[in-house]
Amino acid sequence: MFVNCFTVTMVSRFYETILKGISNDFGKNIPRSLPFDGGTMGFITHLYCVDANVNVKEICKKNNCKIGSLSKIQIEENTYNNNYIVSYTNTKEGQKCYLEFKNSAF
């Protein structure tokens, strides 16, 4: 299956509410997002992995979030669930996203 990997930047003051709402809008049982450290004061950024058929731009707009560039990757369908977390690695060709199995809850 194809998924889009992208960052979402949200106002930290409403972080918990926005994170829960936007994650629900992206779909049920999606891979867990990866929070980034640092960034602009007053904002929090997460890396997401969402089914390519979901209109993530519209969902981010509705939730007043800034979306980063989309990167489409192909994954095994059985890895598209919350037992996995989206992660990334830097390569010569640029940043590459992948799903990593996590057997413990955050």
Gaussian input, Z-matrix of N, CA and C with variables (Angstrom, degrees):
# hf/3-21g

backbone

0 1
 N
 C     1     B1
 C     2     B2     1     A1
 N     3     B3     2     A2     1     D1
 C     4     B4     3     A3     2     D2
 C     5     B5     4     A4     3     D3
 N     6     B6     5     A5     4     D4
 C     7     B7     6     A6     5     D5
 C     8     B8     7     A7     6     D6
 N     9     B9     8     A8     7     D7
 C    10    B10     9     A9     8     D8
 C    11    B11    10    A10     9     D9
 N    12    B12    11    A11    10    D10
 C    13    B13    12    A12    11    D11
 C    14    B14    13    A13    12    D12
 N    15    B15    14    A14    13    D13
 C    16    B16    15    A15    14    D14
 C    17    B17    16    A16    15    D15
 N    18    B18    17    A17    16    D16
 C    19    B19    18    A18    17    D17
 C    20    B20    19    A19    18    D18
 N    21    B21    20    A20    19    D19
 C    22    B22    21    A21    20    D20
 C    23    B23    22    A22    21    D21
 N    24    B24    23    A23    22    D22
 C    25    B25    24    A24    23    D23
 C    26    B26    25    A25    24    D24
 N    27    B27    26    A26    25    D25
 C    28    B28    27    A27    26    D26
 C    29    B29    28    A28    27    D27
 N    30    B30    29    A29    28    D28
 C    31    B31    30    A30    29    D29
 C    32    B32    31    A31    30    D30
 N    33    B33    32    A32    31    D31
 C    34    B34    33    A33    32    D32
 C    35    B35    34    A34    33    D33
 N    36    B36    35    A35    34    D34
 C    37    B37    36    A36    35    D35
 C    38    B38    37    A37    36    D36
 N    39    B39    38    A38    37    D37
 C    40    B40    39    A39    38    D38
 C    41    B41    40    A40    39    D39
 N    42    B42    41    A41    40    D40
 C    43    B43    42    A42    41    D41
 C    44    B44    43    A43    42    D42
 N    45    B45    44    A44    43    D43
 C    46    B46    45    A45    44    D44
 C    47    B47    46    A46    45    D45
 N    48    B48    47    A47    46    D46
 C    49    B49    48    A48    47    D47
 C    50    B50    49    A49    48    D48
 N    51    B51    50    A50    49    D49
 C    52    B52    51    A51    50    D50
 C    53    B53    52    A52    51    D51
 N    54    B54    53    A53    52    D52
 C    55    B55    54    A54    53    D53
 C    56    B56    55    A55    54    D54
 N    57    B57    56    A56    55    D55
 C    58    B58    57    A57    56    D56
 C    59    B59    58    A58    57    D57
 N    60    B60    59    A59    58    D58
 C    61    B61    60    A60    59    D59
 C    62    B62    61    A61    60    D60
 N    63    B63    62    A62    61    D61
 C    64    B64    63    A63    62    D62
 C    65    B65    64    A64    63    D63
 N    66    B66    65    A65    64    D64
 C    67    B67    66    A66    65    D65
 C    68    B68    67    A67    66    D66
 N    69    B69    68    A68    67    D67
 C    70    B70    69    A69    68    D68
 C    71    B71    70    A70    69    D69
 N    72    B72    71    A71    70    D70
 C    73    B73    72    A72    71    D71
 C    74    B74    73    A73    72    D72
 N    75    B75    74    A74    73    D73
 C    76    B76    75    A75    74    D74
 C    77    B77    76    A76    75    D75
 N    78    B78    77    A77    76    D76
 C    79    B79    78    A78    77    D77
 C    80    B80    79    A79    78    D78
 N    81    B81    80    A80    79    D79
 C    82    B82    81    A81    80    D80
 C    83    B83    82    A82    81    D81
 N    84    B84    83    A83    82    D82
 C    85    B85    84    A84    83    D83
 C    86    B86    85    A85    84    D84
 N    87    B87    86    A86    85    D85
 C    88    B88    87    A87    86    D86
 C    89    B89    88    A88    87    D87
 N    90    B90    89    A89    88    D88
 C    91    B91    90    A90    89    D89
 C    92    B92    91    A91    90    D90
 N    93    B93    92    A92    91    D91
 C    94    B94    93    A93    92    D92
 C    95    B95    94    A94    93    D93
 N    96    B96    95    A95    94    D94
 C    97    B97    96    A96    95    D95
 C    98    B98    97    A97    96    D96
 N    99    B99    98    A98    97    D97
 C   100   B100    99    A99    98    D98
 C   101   B101   100   A100    99    D99
 N   102   B102   101   A101   100   D100
 C   103   B103   102   A102   101   D101
 C   104   B104   103   A103   102   D102
 N   105   B105   104   A104   103   D103
 C   106   B106   105   A105   104   D104
 C   107   B107   106   A106   105   D105
 N   108   B108   107   A107   106   D106
 C   109   B109   108   A108   107   D107
 C   110   B110   109   A109   108   D108
 N   111   B111   110   A110   109   D109
 C   112   B112   111   A111   110   D110
 C   113   B113   112   A112   111   D111
 N   114   B114   113   A113   112   D112
 C   115   B115   114   A114   113   D113
 C   116   B116   115   A115   114   D114
 N   117   B117   116   A116   115   D115
 C   118   B118   117   A117   116   D116
 C   119   B119   118   A118   117   D117
 N   120   B120   119   A119   118   D118
 C   121   B121   120   A120   119   D119
 C   122   B122   121   A121   120   D120
 N   123   B123   122   A122   121   D121
 C   124   B124   123   A123   122   D122
 C   125   B125   124   A124   123   D123
 N   126   B126   125   A125   124   D124
 C   127   B127   126   A126   125   D125
 C   128   B128   127   A127   126   D126
 N   129   B129   128   A128   127   D127
 C   130   B130   129   A129   128   D128
 C   131   B131   130   A130   129   D129
 N   132   B132   131   A131   130   D130
 C   133   B133   132   A132   131   D131
 C   134   B134   133   A133   132   D132
 N   135   B135   134   A134   133   D133
 C   136   B136   135   A135   134   D134
 C   137   B137   136   A136   135   D135
 N   138   B138   137   A137   136   D136
 C   139   B139   138   A138   137   D137
 C   140   B140   139   A139   138   D138
 N   141   B141   140   A140   139   D139
 C   142   B142   141   A141   140   D140
 C   143   B143   142   A142   141   D141
 N   144   B144   143   A143   142   D142
 C   145   B145   144   A144   143   D143
 C   146   B146   145   A145   144   D144
 N   147   B147   146   A146   145   D145
 C   148   B148   147   A147   146   D146
 C   149   B149   148   A148   147   D147
 N   150   B150   149   A149   148   D148
 C   151   B151   150   A150   149   D149
 C   152   B152   151   A151   150   D150
 N   153   B153   152   A152   151   D151
 C   154   B154   153   A153   152   D152
 C   155   B155   154   A154   153   D153
 N   156   B156   155   A155   154   D154
 C   157   B157   156   A156   155   D155
 C   158   B158   157   A157   156   D156
 N   159   B159   158   A158   157   D157
 C   160   B160   159   A159   158   D158
 C   161   B161   160   A160   159   D159
 N   162   B162   161   A161   160   D160
 C   163   B163   162   A162   161   D161
 C   164   B164   163   A163   162   D162
 N   165   B165   164   A164   163   D163
 C   166   B166   165   A165   164   D164
 C   167   B167   166   A166   165   D165
 N   168   B168   167   A167   166   D166
 C   169   B169   168   A168   167   D167
 C   170   B170   169   A169   168   D168
 N   171   B171   170   A170   169   D169
 C   172   B172   171   A171   170   D170
 C   173   B173   172   A172   171   D171
 N   174   B174   173   A173   172   D172
 C   175   B175   174   A174   173   D173
 C   176   B176   175   A175   174   D174
 N   177   B177   176   A176   175   D175
 C   178   B178   177   A177   176   D176
 C   179   B179   178   A178   177   D177
 N   180   B180   179   A179   178   D178
 C   181   B181   180   A180   179   D179
 C   182   B182   181   A181   180   D180
 N   183   B183   182   A182   181   D181
 C   184   B184   183   A183   182   D182
 C   185   B185   184   A184   183   D183
 N   186   B186   185   A185   184   D184
 C   187   B187   186   A186   185   D185
 C   188   B188   187   A187   186   D186
 N   189   B189   188   A188   187   D187
 C   190   B190   189   A189   188   D188
 C   191   B191   190   A190   189   D189
 N   192   B192   191   A191   190   D190
 C   193   B193   192   A192   191   D191
 C   194   B194   193   A193   192   D192
 N   195   B195   194   A194   193   D193
 C   196   B196   195   A195   194   D194
 C   197   B197   196   A196   195   D195
 N   198   B198   197   A197   196   D196
 C   199   B199   198   A198   197   D197
 C   200   B200   199   A199   198   D198
 N   201   B201   200   A200   199   D199
 C   202   B202   201   A201   200   D200
 C   203   B203   202   A202   201   D201
 N   204   B204   203   A203   202   D202
 C   205   B205   204   A204   203   D203
 C   206   B206   205   A205   204   D204
 N   207   B207   206   A206   205   D205
 C   208   B208   207   A207   206   D206
 C   209   B209   208   A208   207   D207
 N   210   B210   209   A209   208   D208
 C   211   B211   210   A210   209   D209
 C   212   B212   211   A211   210   D210
 N   213   B213   212   A212   211   D211
 C   214   B214   213   A213   212   D212
 C   215   B215   214   A214   213   D213
 N   216   B216   215   A215   214   D214
 C   217   B217   216   A216   215   D215
 C   218   B218   217   A217   216   D216
 N   219   B219   218   A218   217   D217
 C   220   B220   219   A219   218   D218
 C   221   B221   220   A220   219   D219
 N   222   B222   221   A221   220   D220
 C   223   B223   222   A222   221   D221
 C   224   B224   223   A223   222   D222
 N   225   B225   224   A224   223   D223
 C   226   B226   225   A225   224   D224
 C   227   B227   226   A226   225   D225
 N   228   B228   227   A227   226   D226
 C   229   B229   228   A228   227   D227
 C   230   B230   229   A229   228   D228
 N   231   B231   230   A230   229   D229
 C   232   B232   231   A231   230   D230
 C   233   B233   232   A232   231   D231
 N   234   B234   233   A233   232   D232
 C   235   B235   234   A234   233   D233
 C   236   B236   235   A235   234   D234
 N   237   B237   236   A236   235   D235
 C   238   B238   237   A237   236   D236
 C   239   B239   238   A238   237   D237
 N   240   B240   239   A239   238   D238
 C   241   B241   240   A240   239   D239
 C   242   B242   241   A241   240   D240
 N   243   B243   242   A242   241   D241
 C   244   B244   243   A243   242   D242
 C   245   B245   244   A244   243   D243
 N   246   B246   245   A245   244   D244
 C   247   B247   246   A246   245   D245
 C   248   B248   247   A247   246   D246
 N   249   B249   248   A248   247   D247
 C   250   B250   249   A249   248   D248
 C   251   B251   250   A250   249   D249
 N   252   B252   251   A251   250   D250
 C   253   B253   252   A252   251   D251
 C   254   B254   253   A253   252   D252
 N   255   B255   254   A254   253   D253
 C   256   B256   255   A255   254   D254
 C   257   B257   256   A256   255   D255
 N   258   B258   257   A257   256   D256
 C   259   B259   258   A258   257   D257
 C   260   B260   259   A259   258   D258
 N   261   B261   260   A260   259   D259
 C   262   B262   261   A261   260   D260
 C   263   B263   262   A262   261   D261
 N   264   B264   263   A263   262   D262
 C   265   B265   264   A264   263   D263
 C   266   B266   265   A265   264   D264
 N   267   B267   266   A266   265   D265
 C   268   B268   267   A267   266   D266
 C   269   B269   268   A268   267   D267
 N   270   B270   269   A269   268   D268
 C   271   B271   270   A270   269   D269
 C   272   B272   271   A271   270   D270
 N   273   B273   272   A272   271   D271
 C   274   B274   273   A273   272   D272
 C   275   B275   274   A274   273   D273
 N   276   B276   275   A275   274   D274
 C   277   B277   276   A276   275   D275
 C   278   B278   277   A277   276   D276
 N   279   B279   278   A278   277   D277
 C   280   B280   279   A279   278   D278
 C   281   B281   280   A280   279   D279
 N   282   B282   281   A281   280   D280
 C   283   B283   282   A282   281   D281
 C   284   B284   283   A283   282   D282
 N   285   B285   284   A284   283   D283
 C   286   B286   285   A285   284   D284
 C   287   B287   286   A286   285   D285
 N   288   B288   287   A287   286   D286
 C   289   B289   288   A288   287   D287
 C   290   B290   289   A289   288   D288
 N   291   B291   290   A290   289   D289
 C   292   B292   291   A291   290   D290
 C   293   B293   292   A292   291   D291
 N   294   B294   293   A293   292   D292
 C   295   B295   294   A294   293   D293
 C   296   B296   295   A295   294   D294
 N   297   B297   296   A296   295   D295
 C   298   B298   297   A297   296   D296
 C   299   B299   298   A298   297   D297
 N   300   B300   299   A299   298   D298
 C   301   B301   300   A300   299   D299
 C   302   B302   301   A301   300   D300
 N   303   B303   302   A302   301   D301
 C   304   B304   303   A303   302   D302
 C   305   B305   304   A304   303   D303
 N   306   B306   305   A305   304   D304
 C   307   B307   306   A306   305   D305
 C   308   B308   307   A307   306   D306
 N   309   B309   308   A308   307   D307
 C   310   B310   309   A309   308   D308
 C   311   B311   310   A310   309   D309
 N   312   B312   311   A311   310   D310
 C   313   B313   312   A312   311   D311
 C   314   B314   313   A313   312   D312
 N   315   B315   314   A314   313   D313
 C   316   B316   315   A315   314   D314
 C   317   B317   316   A316   315   D315

   B1=1.4450
   B2=1.5182
   B3=1.3273
   B4=1.4553
   B5=1.5282
   B6=1.3299
   B7=1.4624
   B8=1.5200
   B9=1.3120
   B10=1.4592
   B11=1.5187
   B12=1.3086
   B13=1.4668
   B14=1.5241
   B15=1.3240
   B16=1.4559
   B17=1.5223
   B18=1.3175
   B19=1.4553
   B20=1.5179
   B21=1.3206
   B22=1.4607
   B23=1.5219
   B24=1.3347
   B25=1.4571
   B26=1.5198
   B27=1.3422
   B28=1.4605
   B29=1.5241
   B30=1.3115
   B31=1.4606
   B32=1.5195
   B33=1.3304
   B34=1.4667
   B35=1.5248
   B36=1.3169
   B37=1.4697
   B38=1.5215
   B39=1.3297
   B40=1.4642
   B41=1.5262
   B42=1.3014
   B43=1.4609
   B44=1.5303
   B45=1.3257
   B46=1.4671
   B47=1.5192
   B48=1.3170
   B49=1.4603
   B50=1.5222
   B51=1.3317
   B52=1.4603
   B53=1.5233
   B54=1.3331
   B55=1.4639
   B56=1.5238
   B57=1.3251
   B58=1.4661
   B59=1.5301
   B60=1.3317
   B61=1.4606
   B62=1.5102
   B63=1.3213
   B64=1.4653
   B65=1.5314
   B66=1.3126
   B67=1.4665
   B68=1.5275
   B69=1.3308
   B70=1.4685
   B71=1.5254
   B72=1.3322
   B73=1.4649
   B74=1.5292
   B75=1.3295
   B76=1.4598
   B77=1.5257
   B78=1.3263
   B79=1.4603
   B80=1.5161
   B81=1.3257
   B82=1.4609
   B83=1.5154
   B84=1.3294
   B85=1.4630
   B86=1.5336
   B87=1.3274
   B88=1.4659
   B89=1.5280
   B90=1.3300
   B91=1.4660
   B92=1.5341
   B93=1.3180
   B94=1.4670
   B95=1.5276
   B96=1.3174
   B97=1.4604
   B98=1.5293
   B99=1.3138
   B100=1.4650
   B101=1.5228
   B102=1.3494
   B103=1.4690
   B104=1.5248
   B105=1.3303
   B106=1.4630
   B107=1.5124
   B108=1.3274
   B109=1.4576
   B110=1.5139
   B111=1.3220
   B112=1.4611
   B113=1.5097
   B114=1.3041
   B115=1.4570
   B116=1.5126
   B117=1.3026
   B118=1.4515
   B119=1.5181
   B120=1.3228
   B121=1.4702
   B122=1.5285
   B123=1.3315
   B124=1.4582
   B125=1.5108
   B126=1.3380
   B127=1.4619
   B128=1.5209
   B129=1.3247
   B130=1.4663
   B131=1.5251
   B132=1.3327
   B133=1.4619
   B134=1.5232
   B135=1.3287
   B136=1.4638
   B137=1.5194
   B138=1.3224
   B139=1.4583
   B140=1.5273
   B141=1.3337
   B142=1.4562
   B143=1.5239
   B144=1.3255
   B145=1.4634
   B146=1.5249
   B147=1.3491
   B148=1.4567
   B149=1.5318
   B150=1.3160
   B151=1.4611
   B152=1.5243
   B153=1.3260
   B154=1.4656
   B155=1.5241
   B156=1.3209
   B157=1.4660
   B158=1.5261
   B159=1.3202
   B160=1.4682
   B161=1.5281
   B162=1.3260
   B163=1.4639
   B164=1.5310
   B165=1.3293
   B166=1.4687
   B167=1.5264
   B168=1.3304
   B169=1.4661
   B170=1.5216
   B171=1.3091
   B172=1.4709
   B173=1.5258
   B174=1.3191
   B175=1.4664
   B176=1.5256
   B177=1.3208
   B178=1.4657
   B179=1.5211
   B180=1.3147
   B181=1.4605
   B182=1.5344
   B183=1.3310
   B184=1.4637
   B185=1.5325
   B186=1.3303
   B187=1.4626
   B188=1.5263
   B189=1.3404
   B190=1.4726
   B191=1.5257
   B192=1.3178
   B193=1.4592
   B194=1.5200
   B195=1.3188
   B196=1.4576
   B197=1.5257
   B198=1.3289
   B199=1.4605
   B200=1.5218
   B201=1.3293
   B202=1.4600
   B203=1.5154
   B204=1.3129
   B205=1.4708
   B206=1.5256
   B207=1.3334
   B208=1.4601
   B209=1.5177
   B210=1.3105
   B211=1.4528
   B212=1.5283
   B213=1.3238
   B214=1.4657
   B215=1.5226
   B216=1.3355
   B217=1.4641
   B218=1.5283
   B219=1.3165
   B220=1.4568
   B221=1.5253
   B222=1.3390
   B223=1.4681
   B224=1.5268
   B225=1.3162
   B226=1.4648
   B227=1.5267
   B228=1.3072
   B229=1.4611
   B230=1.5288
   B231=1.3202
   B232=1.4658
   B233=1.5366
   B234=1.3336
   B235=1.4683
   B236=1.5257
   B237=1.3254
   B238=1.4660
   B239=1.5272
   B240=1.3361
   B241=1.4651
   B242=1.5282
   B243=1.3296
   B244=1.4646
   B245=1.5291
   B246=1.3315
   B247=1.4617
   B248=1.5228
   B249=1.3325
   B250=1.4631
   B251=1.5211
   B252=1.3086
   B253=1.4626
   B254=1.5212
   B255=1.3207
   B256=1.4579
   B257=1.5266
   B258=1.2973
   B259=1.4623
   B260=1.5240
   B261=1.3161
   B262=1.4580
   B263=1.5177
   B264=1.3082
   B265=1.4541
   B266=1.5183
   B267=1.3077
   B268=1.4618
   B269=1.5242
   B270=1.3324
   B271=1.4575
   B272=1.5298
   B273=1.3089
   B274=1.4704
   B275=1.5228
   B276=1.3244
   B277=1.4651
   B278=1.5284
   B279=1.3243
   B280=1.4638
   B281=1.5136
   B282=1.2946
   B283=1.4574
   B284=1.5269
   B285=1.3214
   B286=1.4575
   B287=1.5269
   B288=1.3321
   B289=1.4591
   B290=1.5276
   B291=1.3211
   B292=1.4532
   B293=1.5228
   B294=1.3343
   B295=1.4647
   B296=1.5155
   B297=1.3185
   B298=1.4649
   B299=1.5250
   B300=1.3400
   B301=1.4721
   B302=1.5266
   B303=1.3155
   B304=1.4747
   B305=1.5125
   B306=1.3273
   B307=1.4521
   B308=1.5156
   B309=1.3279
   B310=1.4642
   B311=1.5177
   B312=1.3052
   B313=1.4710
   B314=1.5206
   B315=1.3278
   B316=1.4680
   B317=1.4965
   A1=108.97
   A2=116.42
   A3=121.09
   A4=110.13
   A5=114.89
   A6=122.14
   A7=109.11
   A8=115.56
   A9=121.78
   A10=108.80
   A11=116.07
   A12=122.34
   A13=106.61
   A14=116.68
   A15=121.43
   A16=109.34
   A17=115.83
   A18=120.34
   A19=109.78
   A20=114.83
   A21=122.60
   A22=106.52
   A23=115.71
   A24=121.17
   A25=108.10
   A26=115.57
   A27=121.60
   A28=110.74
   A29=115.89
   A30=121.61
   A31=108.19
   A32=117.09
   A33=120.55
   A34=112.87
   A35=117.34
   A36=120.74
   A37=110.57
   A38=117.83
   A39=122.69
   A40=111.79
   A41=115.93
   A42=123.89
   A43=113.80
   A44=117.84
   A45=120.11
   A46=111.94
   A47=117.37
   A48=121.39
   A49=111.15
   A50=116.76
   A51=120.91
   A52=110.61
   A53=117.51
   A54=121.28
   A55=111.39
   A56=116.59
   A57=120.47
   A58=110.45
   A59=117.56
   A60=121.62
   A61=112.92
   A62=115.99
   A63=120.08
   A64=110.70
   A65=117.55
   A66=120.69
   A67=110.51
   A68=117.51
   A69=120.62
   A70=111.13
   A71=116.67
   A72=120.48
   A73=111.62
   A74=117.55
   A75=121.20
   A76=112.01
   A77=117.96
   A78=120.76
   A79=112.26
   A80=114.74
   A81=121.44
   A82=109.75
   A83=115.32
   A84=122.13
   A85=112.66
   A86=116.85
   A87=121.28
   A88=109.37
   A89=118.56
   A90=119.91
   A91=110.62
   A92=115.80
   A93=120.77
   A94=110.49
   A95=114.75
   A96=120.10
   A97=109.85
   A98=115.25
   A99=122.52
   A100=108.96
   A101=118.13
   A102=119.33
   A103=110.54
   A104=115.46
   A105=121.94
   A106=109.34
   A107=117.02
   A108=122.64
   A109=109.08
   A110=115.48
   A111=119.60
   A112=110.86
   A113=116.31
   A114=120.94
   A115=111.21
   A116=115.37
   A117=122.07
   A118=110.77
   A119=116.51
   A120=122.11
   A121=109.54
   A122=115.90
   A123=121.19
   A124=114.31
   A125=117.41
   A126=121.26
   A127=110.04
   A128=115.62
   A129=122.64
   A130=107.95
   A131=116.20
   A132=121.48
   A133=110.32
   A134=115.06
   A135=122.78
   A136=108.91
   A137=116.38
   A138=123.12
   A139=107.57
   A140=116.80
   A141=122.58
   A142=111.19
   A143=115.17
   A144=124.31
   A145=105.99
   A146=116.34
   A147=121.19
   A148=109.45
   A149=116.17
   A150=122.60
   A151=109.71
   A152=116.41
   A153=121.64
   A154=112.83
   A155=118.79
   A156=122.16
   A157=113.33
   A158=117.81
   A159=122.36
   A160=108.60
   A161=116.64
   A162=121.89
   A163=109.38
   A164=116.10
   A165=121.00
   A166=112.37
   A167=117.32
   A168=120.06
   A169=110.51
   A170=117.16
   A171=121.47
   A172=110.75
   A173=117.66
   A174=121.68
   A175=110.14
   A176=117.66
   A177=120.73
   A178=110.89
   A179=116.66
   A180=120.76
   A181=110.19
   A182=116.58
   A183=122.39
   A184=111.45
   A185=117.08
   A186=122.37
   A187=113.00
   A188=116.98
   A189=122.64
   A190=112.57
   A191=115.75
   A192=122.10
   A193=109.54
   A194=115.38
   A195=121.20
   A196=107.79
   A197=115.74
   A198=120.99
   A199=109.16
   A200=115.91
   A201=121.13
   A202=109.98
   A203=116.85
   A204=120.20
   A205=110.29
   A206=114.73
   A207=122.06
   A208=110.36
   A209=115.95
   A210=122.40
   A211=107.05
   A212=117.58
   A213=121.56
   A214=109.29
   A215=115.20
   A216=120.86
   A217=108.81
   A218=115.85
   A219=121.07
   A220=107.97
   A221=115.42
   A222=121.30
   A223=108.98
   A224=115.79
   A225=121.34
   A226=107.84
   A227=117.25
   A228=121.29
   A229=112.66
   A230=118.24
   A231=121.26
   A232=112.92
   A233=118.59
   A234=120.69
   A235=112.28
   A236=116.94
   A237=120.79
   A238=109.29
   A239=115.58
   A240=121.97
   A241=108.53
   A242=116.14
   A243=119.73
   A244=114.69
   A245=117.71
   A246=120.76
   A247=110.80
   A248=115.76
   A249=122.49
   A250=110.02
   A251=115.41
   A252=122.40
   A253=107.51
   A254=115.66
   A255=119.57
   A256=107.89
   A257=116.38
   A258=122.05
   A259=107.96
   A260=116.45
   A261=119.63
   A262=110.16
   A263=114.20
   A264=122.12
   A265=107.50
   A266=116.19
   A267=120.54
   A268=108.90
   A269=115.68
   A270=121.71
   A271=108.63
   A272=115.62
   A273=119.48
   A274=111.27
   A275=115.73
   A276=120.91
   A277=112.28
   A278=118.38
   A279=122.26
   A280=110.77
   A281=115.32
   A282=121.27
   A283=110.73
   A284=116.79
   A285=122.97
   A286=108.92
   A287=116.34
   A288=121.44
   A289=110.15
   A290=115.69
   A291=121.94
   A292=108.78
   A293=117.06
   A294=121.87
   A295=108.80
   A296=114.54
   A297=121.52
   A298=108.92
   A299=116.93
   A300=121.28
   A301=109.76
   A302=115.43
   A303=121.84
   A304=106.89
   A305=116.52
   A306=119.20
   A307=113.90
   A308=117.81
   A309=120.30
   A310=109.22
   A311=115.96
   A312=121.42
   A313=109.48
   A314=115.40
   A315=120.93
   A316=109.53
   D1=156.29
   D2=178.57
   D3=-102.72
   D4=139.45
   D5=178.11
   D6=-131.94
   D7=158.58
   D8=172.75
   D9=-105.96
   D10=133.49
   D11=173.23
   D12=-109.05
   D13=136.17
   D14=-174.50
   D15=-165.47
   D16=161.08
   D17=175.89
   D18=-98.79
   D19=150.33
   D20=174.63
   D21=-127.25
   D22=125.69
   D23=178.53
   D24=-110.14
   D25=128.70
   D26=-176.30
   D27=-131.77
   D28=159.13
   D29=178.45
   D30=-67.89
   D31=127.67
   D32=-175.96
   D33=-66.52
   D34=-25.90
   D35=-178.93
   D36=-62.98
   D37=-31.85
   D38=-179.79
   D39=-112.14
   D40=20.25
   D41=-171.99
   D42=-50.44
   D43=-54.18
   D44=-174.26
   D45=-64.50
   D46=-41.42
   D47=179.34
   D48=-66.76
   D49=-46.64
   D50=-179.46
   D51=-64.73
   D52=-45.21
   D53=-178.35
   D54=-58.42
   D55=-45.70
   D56=179.88
   D57=-65.76
   D58=-45.15
   D59=-178.50
   D60=-64.73
   D61=-47.00
   D62=-177.29
   D63=-68.08
   D64=-37.85
   D65=177.98
   D66=-63.78
   D67=-41.38
   D68=177.25
   D69=-64.76
   D70=-39.62
   D71=179.20
   D72=-65.38
   D73=-31.92
   D74=179.75
   D75=-71.10
   D76=-23.23
   D77=177.13
   D78=138.97
   D79=167.85
   D80=179.25
   D81=-86.99
   D82=142.35
   D83=173.60
   D84=56.33
   D85=42.08
   D86=177.64
   D87=-84.04
   D88=160.83
   D89=174.93
   D90=-57.01
   D91=146.28
   D92=-179.55
   D93=-67.59
   D94=144.24
   D95=178.78
   D96=-79.97
   D97=159.01
   D98=-179.94
   D99=-109.30
   D100=114.65
   D101=177.62
   D102=-74.43
   D103=141.67
   D104=176.44
   D105=-99.85
   D106=143.81
   D107=173.85
   D108=-88.77
   D109=154.40
   D110=177.01
   D111=79.77
   D112=-158.15
   D113=-179.55
   D114=99.39
   D115=-170.98
   D116=-177.02
   D117=-70.54
   D118=136.30
   D119=179.75
   D120=-58.48
   D121=130.77
   D122=178.37
   D123=92.10
   D124=0.88
   D125=-179.86
   D126=-131.81
   D127=151.78
   D128=177.82
   D129=-126.33
   D130=140.38
   D131=-178.80
   D132=-121.68
   D133=137.43
   D134=176.33
   D135=-126.01
   D136=145.28
   D137=172.09
   D138=-93.55
   D139=128.85
   D140=-178.65
   D141=-117.78
   D142=157.81
   D143=172.13
   D144=-132.16
   D145=114.76
   D146=-173.21
   D147=-134.77
   D148=144.15
   D149=177.31
   D150=-45.98
   D151=134.02
   D152=-176.43
   D153=-63.58
   D154=-16.61
   D155=179.27
   D156=-82.72
   D157=-8.62
   D158=-179.72
   D159=-85.27
   D160=135.30
   D161=179.28
   D162=-82.25
   D163=80.37
   D164=-174.82
   D165=-68.26
   D166=-30.50
   D167=179.17
   D168=-63.52
   D169=-43.31
   D170=179.48
   D171=-66.83
   D172=-40.56
   D173=179.61
   D174=-64.57
   D175=-42.81
   D176=178.46
   D177=-64.80
   D178=-41.08
   D179=178.73
   D180=-61.67
   D181=-44.60
   D182=-179.88
   D183=-60.79
   D184=-33.29
   D185=-177.34
   D186=-97.90
   D187=11.44
   D188=178.41
   D189=56.00
   D190=43.73
   D191=178.62
   D192=-114.70
   D193=152.30
   D194=176.30
   D195=-95.45
   D196=129.88
   D197=-179.81
   D198=-102.59
   D199=137.84
   D200=175.16
   D201=-83.13
   D202=-176.07
   D203=-178.69
   D204=-67.86
   D205=146.76
   D206=-179.35
   D207=-88.15
   D208=137.88
   D209=175.99
   D210=-125.63
   D211=115.07
   D212=-177.87
   D213=-88.70
   D214=129.57
   D215=176.47
   D216=-132.26
   D217=160.90
   D218=176.46
   D219=-105.71
   D220=133.89
   D221=179.57
   D222=-130.89
   D223=165.99
   D224=172.33
   D225=-73.95
   D226=134.15
   D227=-176.20
   D228=-57.99
   D229=-33.77
   D230=-178.16
   D231=-72.10
   D232=-7.25
   D233=176.93
   D234=-95.58
   D235=-3.74
   D236=-178.39
   D237=-87.14
   D238=77.69
   D239=177.85
   D240=-161.34
   D241=173.85
   D242=-174.34
   D243=-80.16
   D244=11.20
   D245=168.21
   D246=-82.22
   D247=-6.96
   D248=-179.06
   D249=-118.38
   D250=153.13
   D251=175.60
   D252=-124.03
   D253=140.39
   D254=178.05
   D255=-76.18
   D256=139.87
   D257=179.17
   D258=-142.76
   D259=-179.14
   D260=-178.97
   D261=-151.56
   D262=161.94
   D263=174.37
   D264=-138.92
   D265=149.66
   D266=176.80
   D267=-95.70
   D268=130.76
   D269=178.85
   D270=-125.97
   D271=176.48
   D272=176.45
   D273=-58.74
   D274=-34.54
   D275=-178.30
   D276=-80.25
   D277=-9.30
   D278=-178.07
   D279=123.67
   D280=-167.22
   D281=-177.84
   D282=-76.30
   D283=133.76
   D284=178.31
   D285=-120.55
   D286=129.42
   D287=178.58
   D288=-95.44
   D289=152.31
   D290=176.30
   D291=-157.13
   D292=165.92
   D293=177.14
   D294=-102.81
   D295=136.66
   D296=-178.65
   D297=-120.60
   D298=131.82
   D299=-179.82
   D300=-68.38
   D301=132.92
   D302=175.76
   D303=-130.42
   D304=119.85
   D305=-178.27
   D306=-96.72
   D307=2.77
   D308=178.24
   D309=-121.76
   D310=149.85
   D311=179.51
   D312=-80.04
   D313=155.08
   D314=176.96
   D315=-76.13

